[in-house]
Amino acid sequence: MPHPLHALFAFGVNRYFRFMAVKHTRSKKGAMTKKLLCKKHYGLQSVFGWEGDRHAPIAFADGCYLLRDRGNVLVHFGFTEKDITGKIDWHNREGFLPCLVSRFAAGTLEVTLESFADKLTLQGRDFVAAYSRMTLCNRGQDAVAMRDVSKYLIPLTDVPRSVEAGETVTADFAIFADRFGGTYPFPPADTLRTAGDWQSHYVHMKAYWTQRLSEIAQPTLPDKELVNAYKAGYIYTMIVKDGDRLHVGENGYDNVFDHDTLGIMAALLTMGDFRHFREYAAHILDHVLYPDARWKYSWPFALYLQKTGDRAYVQEKFSEIAENTHTIEGDRGEYGIMKPTNAIDSLGHWTVDNWSALTGLSAYKYICDELRKTEEAAWASAQYDSLLSACNAQLEGLMREQGIDYIPISMTRPNEKGQRRDPRDANALSMFLFGRWAWDGYLLGAPQYGVMLDKIDSTYEYVGRMRRTVSDSPYNFGGYPHGWYCSAYNAGYGSAALRGEKYRSAGIEAYRFMIEHAMSGPFSWWEAVGYPAETSVWNRPHAACGGGACPHIWGQSTASKTLLDALIAEKTDGTLILFRGIPEAWYGETVAVDNYPVQGGWVCVRMENGKKITLSGAVGERRVELNLPAGVRSVQIPQDAVEWEISL
């Protein structure tokens, strides 16, 4: 679900950063008169930085990075487009850390550039410093002169004048990168020379992020790339946020967007990150753009209450939650369904809006029940039942009249006759992700019935048929605007499949497609993902360009939540749903989740060799559903169980 003026972002953002790359190509001495490779392949972008920084460094595939808090300085290492031969190996160090590594050949040199950030507190003021290591290995027969790196970099080690034949040299550099939104001056550059070497700061950076990751749910999967994507996605979320504001991107969408923030918060709560929930919540409606943000406003508060039991805080926020949820009643219009909106960038009676309202009412009903707000709970139930009945009646009539067997994007016309008829347009599944009702409404305990539930599988089948002419994979659900290849939300579109039967692993398979074909940076995706290009410089299949932001945190959050939900999910009645969305190929492998948050604490679940499942932690007296290919198996956990085991 792209933002307003998406087309402007999709093309304008890349043009802006291309301009900045061009602007800072030349050094003051004129040493860099040739083109940098990042100018040509500016669509390949990612970020590194520190939690809550204001302007995280924007990284490019060739190892260059842009520092916006330094007047848009483009840091480079002296290698031009013509110097670099072959493809670039670009990845996160140790698989997921925010240390971006670029390896490439430049003549007889094998070049490795590694850059990360660390937080420094100097005289009571906080700064982010970027640390870079350049390793050069000369495979030739002659000495090669050392390159002239960016004049802004401060050497932390001796920099040799040349690299002899057969020699490997390393040079470390640093530069102040950000002030966490402060306006105080940067310290003298020489300060970095006495503030520690590259290795000590790397150790500190790694320890910090290792600790942060230890506080959230930890999956163990046969596919290690999925685990690394999950970890990197969480770290990027912490870097992209500005203070306690959950921003969506750095190189675009560098702001709080209402329904984006709701989705990011829901993902963080599902992971078990409650640390700054109150601070995040204070900024949800900083910039109100979409009515569904008010309709779903109750959702993260319901999840927070479920996972933490913090009734006092939710009670404190109740009037605000109630005020926003009550807008649903006034925003219902013709046919008893939600009014027309621009939810998917054109005016219409969109199905996603109705699903969003149903999700908000479900969450509000749960909060009211927990806080014993009897009258409000009754209002929520009446509104929910009325809206669900109206939606089912409207869609049943439309399906009969038009002879369709899928849930349409619009409540009033089939997809083929609407504004979003292009099979490349990902909005065909907009309600399945952004509406949240099918799966998250189910977890909230809402009653569900009718065509909007019964036609989930047939809708996935319909989208698969529709996209056969434009995609080789059934797990690429399209992009925004109409002509793009994929989107950062691709895995999230598999969320509703968890409520169906035939395509329950669609979320995980779509996440794997994103990793294998659609990245534009290491575990980084544009909101609008461009098409692959053979002429691009990254040494893995990828998208050569994109629009919006990269990494796009709302999209990343939907992937992370869908992944966890496919492994383990908790309903508000305490029922645990295990392994509902894992691929059949994983049966016989070890699949586990440690440190998953539940009511009353944390649980760990492990399936070994497809034959034995072990559940431990705050199990209590709860029902467990094992959703395996053979069907759903429900078991009751003994009340005094500390560890529980079942053989399959």
N, C-alpha and C positions, 0 to 999 in steps of 0.2 A: 504494500500500500504506500506508494510514493507520496512525498510531501507536495504541497502547492508549489507551482512554478518548477516542477521537477525537471522539465526539459531544460530550463535555464541552468539548473544545477548540473544536469547530466553533461552538458557541453561546456558551460562556463567555468566550472571548477577546474577541469583539466587545462583549459586555455590559460587560466590564471597561473597555475603552477608551471606551465610551460613557459610563460612569460618570466616568472621569477627565476627559473633555471637559466634562461637566456640572459637575464639582467645581470646575474652574478657569475657569469662564466669567466670574465676577465679579471685578473688580479691587478693591483695598482701598478705593478711593474710590467704588466703586459705579457707575463709568462704563459698565461692560459688564453691564447688567441684562437685556439681551435675549439671545436664543439665538444661539449661533454655528452656522453652517451645518454644521460638521463634527460637531455633535452629532446631527444628523438623518441625515447621510450618512457615518456613521463607518465603514462598510464599505469606503470608498474610502481606501486607505492605501498608503504606500510608506515608504522610509527614505532618509536621506542621512547622511553621516558620514565616518569615516576608517578606514583599514585597521587591523583589530585592536582597535577601540574596544570598550568594555564595553557601553554603552547608547547606541546610535546614536539620533539624533532620529527620531521616528516622524512622518511628514508626512501631512497631509490635503489634500484637493483645494482647499480654500479658502485655502491658504497657511499655515494654523496648523500648529504642530508641538509634540509632546509631548517633554519632557526628563525622562527617568526618573532620571538621576543628580542632578537638581536638585529631588528631592521630587515628581516628576510635575507639574512646571509646564507648563501649556499656553500656549505663546506665541501671541499673536493680534495682529492689526493693525487692530482696531476696526471690522471689517465684520461685521454680523450676518446671519442668515438672510434677514431681510426687506430688507436693503440690496441684496443681490446679485440681480440680475435676469438671466434667461436662463441659458445654459449656461456652464461654465467650461472654458477651454482650459488643459489641464494636461499638461505634458511635461517631458522632460529638456532642459536647455539644450545646444545644439549636437548634439542628437540622442541623446546617450547619457551625458553627464557627470552626476555626482551633484549637480547643481544643479537643483532642482525649481522650475519656473516655473508660476505660476497667473495667468491673465488672465481678467478678468471685468468686467462693467459694474455700477456701483453708482450709481444715479441718473444724473447727468450726467458722472460720473467713469468714465474707463477706467483700470482698476487692473491693475498688473503687480507681482506679488510673486515675488522670486527668492531662494532660500535654498540655501546649501551649507555645508560644514564645512571647516575647516583645522586642522592640528595645530600647536600652540604648545608650545615647551619653555621654561619660565620657572623660573630658579633650579634647574635640573636636574630639574624635574618636568614630566611630559607632560600636556597638556590638549588637548581638542577644543573649539574655539569655533565656534559657528554664526554665519554672516554672512547678513544679509537686506537686500535692497534693495527699497524700495517706490517705484514710479513712478506718479504720478497725473496724468492728462491731463483737464482740464475742458473738455467739449464744450458746456457750457451757456452761458447768458447772464449768470449771476450767480456771484459768488464762493461757494466751498464751504469750510466750516471743515475744518481738518485733523483726522483721526480721532485718538482717544486709543489709542495702541498699548499693548501689554502693558507694565506697569510694570517688568518684569524686563529689557527691552531697553535696551541702552546706545547712545545716539545717537553715530554716528561723523561725522555731518555736521550742519549746522544744519537744524533742522526748522521749516519755515514754519508760521505759524498758520492760513493759508488758501491755497486754490488759486484764483487769479483766473480769470475767464472766458477761455478760449482758452489758458490757461497749462499748462505741463507742469513738474512739480516732482519731484525725486528726493530721498529720504532713506534713509540707510544706517544699519544697526543691527548690533549684535553681542551675543552672550551666551555665557558659558562653558556648555558642554553636557555634558562627560564628562571622566573622569579615568583612563581605561584600566584601570578596576578599582581604582585607588588610593583610599585613605581620607584623604589629606591634604586640607587645606581649599582651596577655590577662591581664587585671588588676588582682591584688591580689584577691583571692576567697572571702575574707572577705568583699570586696566592695559590694557584692550582699546583705549582711545583712543590709546594710544601704541605699540600693537603692529602698526600698519599699517592702511591703508584697505581698503575692500571690494574694489577692483579689484586691488590687489597680492596679496591673499590668493586672489582668484579665479585670477590668473595662476599662482600657486604650486600651487593645487589642480589646475588643468588640466595643468600640466607633470608633476605627480606621476603622475596617472592615465594620461596619454599615454605616459609611460615604462613604466609597468607593463603597459599593453596591447602595447607594442612587443616585449615579451618572450615573447608567446604567438603562436600561429597566427592569421593575419589573413585572413579570407575577403573576397573581392570578389564581389558577387552582383548580379543584376538587381533584386532586391528589397532596397532599402536598409534597410527596417524590420527585416528579419531580421538584417542586420549590426549595426544599432544595438541590437537585443535581445541579441545575442551579447555585445557590448561591455558594455552595461549590466549584464547578468547576471554577468559576471566581476567587475565593480566591486562590485556588491551582495554577491557572495560574500566579497570581501575586507573589506567593511564589517561584514557580519553576523557573521563569525567573531570570537571573543573571544580576543585574543592569538593563540596557535597552536592554539586549539580551534575546529574547524569546526562552528559552530553552524548550526542550520537556519533560524532566524528571529529577529526582534527583538520582534515583537508577538505572540508565541506560539512554542513550541518553541525557546525561547532556551537551548539546551543541546546537548551532543553526544549524538547517537543513533547506535548502532553501525552498522547497515547503511546509514543515510543517509550517514555519513562515508565509508564505503567507496565509495559511488557518487560523492560529491563529489570525492574524491581521484582516482578513475579519470578523471573529466572533466578535472580540472586537469592530469593527466599527459598526456591526449590533446591538450590545448591546448599543452602544452610548459612548464607551470609546475612546476618541480622545486625551487623556492627553499626551501620550508619542509616538504618531504615528511617528513623525519625527525621534525620537531616534531609534524606532524599525526599521524603514525603512533603516537606515544607516547600518544595519547588516544583511539584507535579504540574501545577497550573500556572506557572510563570508566564507561559505564552499559550493561551487557549486558541487552538486552531480547529479542532474537530469536536463535534458534539459527543462522539462516542467516548471521549476521555471523561466526560462527566457521567455518562451512563455506566462505564466500567470502573469508575473511581473507587468503588467499594472493594474491588477484586484484590489488590495487594494487601489491603487492611485485613480482609478475611484470611488470606494466607498467613499473614503475620500473626494474627490471633490464633489460628490453628496450630502453628508450629511453636509459638512461644508461650501461649496462654496469658499474654500480657493484656488482661482485660482493662486495667486502669488506663493505659494509654489509649486503647481503642475507644473506651468510654469518653475520654477527653476529646477525641476527634469525632465523636459520633454525630454531633449536629452538622458538622461539615460534610461527613459522609452522607447523612440523610438528605441534606440540601441538594447535593449533586445527584443522588439517585432519584430523587423525586422529580427531576427534570424529565425523566422518562415518560411520566404520565402526560405532561403537557406537550411533549414532542411526538406523541402519537397522532397520526392523521388519518387520511383516507384508508378505508378497508380495515381500520383498527391497527394497522401496522405503523412502523416508524416513518416519520416524515421524509421527504426527499432530501438528500444531502450530496455533497461533493466528495464522499468518502473515498472513491477510487478515481478522483480527478475529473469527474464529469457528473452532472446532476442526474440523480435517479433514485428510485425506490430500491436501494441496494439491500440484498439479503444480509450482507455483513453487518449492517446497522442493526437489524433485528436480532441477529445472534449476539451482538455486543450488548444490547439492552437486556436480553435474557440472561447473559452471563452476569451482568451487574446486579440484576434482581436476585439471582441465585446467591451471589456473594453477600448481598445485603440481608437476605433472609437468614443466612447462616449467622451473620453478626448479630442480628436482632434476637435470634434464638439463644445465642450464647450470653448475651447481655440482658436477656429476659425483657425485651421490649415487645410485649405481646401485641399491641395494636399495630406497631410498625411491621412486625412479622406477618400479621394478617394482611396488611396492605400489600406487602411485597408478594405474598402468595397469590392474592387476587390479581395483581397486575401481571404476574408471571403467567398464571393460568390463562388469563384473557389474551395476552400477547401471543403465547404459544398456540392457542386455539385459532387465533386470527391468522397467524402465519401459515399454519398447516392448511387451513381452509383456502387461503389465497393461492398457495402453491399447488394444492391438489387440483383446484379449478384450472389453473394455468397449464398444468401438465396434461390434463384431459383435453383441454381446448387445443393445445399445440402439439399434442402427441409426443411429448418428450419424457424421458425416463431418467432424468438427472436433476439435481438441485441447481437452478439457474443462478447467475450472478444477480439478476434483477428479480424483484418480486412481481413484476408486471409484464415481462417479455422474455422470450427465450434468448439464449446467448447469440444465436445466429442472426437475430434481428436487432441486436443492441449495439451500443457504441464500442463494446469491447469484443467484437466478433473475431478479431485477428487471433489465430491459434498461437501466435508467439506471445500473446499477452498473458501474464501470470495471474491476472485478476479472475480467471476462471475458477480458482480455488481460494479467492480472497476470504470468504466466510469461514473456510476450514481453518485458517490460521488466525486472522485478525479478529474474527468474531468470538472465537474461543469456546463457544457453547458446547460443541459436540463432546470434547474431551474434558475441558476444565469445568464445564457445567456439571458433567457427570461426577467428577471428583468432589465438587461442592455439594453433591447429594440432591441435585435438582431432579424432579420427575421429567422424564424424556419419552416422547412417543411421537408417532406421525411420520410423514414423508421426510422431514428434515433429518430424522434418525435413520429411517429405513432405506433411504436412497444414498447413503454415504458411499458404499462400495460401488454402486452403479455410476456415481459421479466421478470417482477415480477412473473407472473404465471409460467413461465418456471422454474425459480429458486425455487419457492415453490414446484413444482413437483419433481425436482431433489433432493431436500433436505429432502423429506419426509422419506427417509430411514435412515437419520442420525440425525434428529432433531424432537422433538415433537411440536415445535412452528414454525409457519410461520414467526415469527418476529426475529428469530435467523438466521442471514445471513452467519454465518461461521467465520473462523479464519485463522491465518497464523502461521507457514507454514501449510501444508495441513491437519495435524491431530489435530489441536487445536479446541476448543469448540466454541469460539466466539471471538470478537475483540472489542477494544475500539471505533472502527468506526461504530459499529453496527447501532446506531441511524442515523448516517450520510448517510447510504445507503438508507434511506427513503427520501432523499432530492429530487431525481428525480421524486418520486411518486407524489409530489406536482404539477408536470407538466402533469401528467396523470389524470385519473378520478377514476378508481376502487379502488386504494390503497392509497388515499391521506393521510390517517392517519398513514401510515406505519412508518414514522419517530418517532412519539410519541409512538406508540405501541412498536417499537424496543427499544426505550429509557427505557420504562417501563420494558421490558424484561431484559435489562442490570442491572437495579436496583434490580430486583427481583431474578435474577439467576447468574449474572456474575461478581459481585464486588469481589475484593480481598482485599479491605480496604473500610472504609466508603466513599462512592461515589468516589471510586478510582478503575480504571480498568487498567490491563496490556494491552499493544498493542496486544499481543497474549494471549488470555484468556484460561486458562486451564480448565479441566473438574471439575465439583463438586465432592466432596469426603465426604461420610458420616462420615468418621473418623476425619474430620477436626474439629477445636475447636470453630469456630465462630458459634453463635447461630441463624444464619439466612442462608437461601440458598445462596451459593456463590461459586466462583471459588477458588480452593485450591492452585493454583499456576498460573504462567504465565511467559511471557518473554517480554523483551523490556524495559518498564518503567511502574511504577504504583505509582501515577496516570500518565497517558500518556496524555499530554496536547493537542496534536493535535487531538487525538481521542475525548477528552472531548470537544474541541472547535467545532467539527462537530456536536456533540449532542446539544450543546447550540444553535448554529445557526439554526439547523433544527427545534428545538423546537420553537424558536421565529418566524421563517418563516412560520410555520404552524399556528401561531396565527395572525400575521400581517406582511406584507411585502410591500415595496415601490418600484415601478418601477422608472426608470430614468425620465419618463414623469410625475411623481408625483402621478400616480394612486396608491391608497392603496388597497391591497388585504387582506380582513379580514376573518379569521377563516377557511381558505381553508383546513387545515390539521388536524382539531380536530376530535376526535372520536365521533361518533353519540351518544354515551352514555353521552357525556357532554352537549348535547342540553337539556335544562331544568335546567342546573346548571349555576352558575356564573363563567364566564371566562373573564379575563381582562388582559390588559397590560398597565401599567403606564410608562410614561417617555420614550416612544419609539422615537428614533431620526428620523426626516424627514427633507427634504429640508426646511429650514427656521425656524427650531426649534424642538419642541417635541409635540407628541400627546398622548392622553390617549384614549383607547377604552374599552368598557365594554358591555358584553352581559349578561343580567339578565333573568333567568328562560327560556331561549331560545325564548323569546318573544320581548325583547326590546334591541336595540343596541344604545349606546350613544358614540359619538365621540366628543372629545374636544381638545383644544390646537391650534397648528398652522395648522388649517384645510385648510384655504385659499380656493381658487377655484380649487378644484381637484375632480377627479372622484374616486368613491369608488366601489369596487366589493365585494359583499357579497357572498362568495362561500359556500353556505349551501347545505345540501343533495338534496334539491329540484332543485338545479341548480345554475347558476351564475346570480346574480341580480346586475345590474349596476345602480348607481344613481349619479347625479351631485350635489355636495355640493354648496349651495348658497355662493356667493362671500363674503358676510358680516357675515357669520356664525362664532360664537364663540363656541357655543355648538350645536350639531346636533343630532337629535334623530329620529329613525325609528322603528316602531312597526312591528313585523313580523307576 
